[in-house]
Amino acid sequence: MTRFRPFDAVDYLDDEETIAEYITAALDDPDPDVFLAAVRDVARARGITQVARDAGLGRESLYKALAPGAKPRYDTMLRLLHALGIKLSATPVRS
């Protein structure tokens, strides 16, 4: 019998390009929980405790900010993204 390990994106978030593509794909989804889940995955890949420390947040606060349905403050997300080494940018939408 073949056994498979459950898929976990964290196992593949091991370089900056992959992380950037993953976050970009999450931003394309209209569901904000998809973006929060992607940021949470990147934080897990980098180490939740270290990311929380770098962002100036407690671990529990970080988990709450990235929970499904959460509505984290803008400044919290900026600090978190900065701690992850992620910079968001805007591009015009073409129809």
Secondary structure, DSSP 8 states (H G I E B T S, - for coil): --------GGGG--SHHHHHHHHHHHHTSS-HHHHHHHHHHHHHHH-HHHHHHHHT--HHHHHHHTSTT----HHHHHHHHHHHT----------
